[in-house]
Amino acid sequence: EEQKGQGNVLEVHRIVLLTSFGSWLSASFATLRGMSILSRLGNLIKSNLNSAVDKLSDPAKEIDLLIQEMEDELSQLRVTLRDQLVQEKLAQKKVDEEYRNVQKWQDHAERAVRAGDDELAKEALRRRVEAEAKLEAAERTHAEQSRHVQKLSDDLKSGDRKLTEIKP
């Protein structure tokens, strides 16, 4: 009886052990199958990346890409230069306008002196001084704008020369 009880216990342990081993074995095969899929997927990704790198390392394609980038930058530089030329012209108009203001106030002051109105002449001269200050500021702005346009123009010419040297 005691032996029979121990035999049953051993049988139960054997069944539990086999069931556990079977579950482990199934899980191991599933893991191996999953690893196989993951491994294949990893190889596929590596292959695609290597292919992309090979395409990028093609010297002719690299040169074509460089030329395209330079052309895009030069095109953008042309647009910027055009906009800055417009700003330069506007700055020149402002200089011309302020110069006319200075002349206008000078004329008012001279007429006031001829008319004998010293107070009006002083006011006209005060306004002429203000107009001269605005004229100087406008001239500085115009000069700065002109320097900026010249630099952009030089950069564009230099870029065009380089592109001509590189382009087949």
C-alpha positions, 0 to 999 in steps of 0.5 A: 500500500505504501509502495503503491502510494509512492508509485502514484506520487512518482507517476504524478511527478513524472506527468508534471515533469513531462508536461512541464518539459513539453511546454518548455519544448513547445516554447523553445521551438516557438522561440526558435521559430520566432528567432528565425523570423526575426533573424530573417527580418534582420538580414533583410533590413541589413541587406536593404541598408547595405544596398542603400549605402552602396547606392549613396557611395556611387561617386557619379550619384554623389557628384550629381547630388552635390551639383543638384544641391549647389544649383538649389542653393544658387537658385535660393541665393538668386531669389534672396539677391533679387529681394535685396536689390528691391530693398536697396532701391527702396533705401535709395528712394528713402535717401532721395526723399530725405534729401528733398526734405532737407532742401525743402526746409532750407528753402523755407528758412531762406524765404523766412529770412527774406521775409524778415520772420526770424522765428519762422526761419529758426523753426525751418532751420531746426526742422532742416537739422532733423531732416539732415539726421534722417538723411544721414540715417537713410544714407547709412541704411542704403550703404549697408544695403548696398554692401549686402547686395554686393556680397550676395552678388559676389557669392552668386558669381563665385558659386556659379564659377564653382558649379561650372568647374564641377559640372560636366 
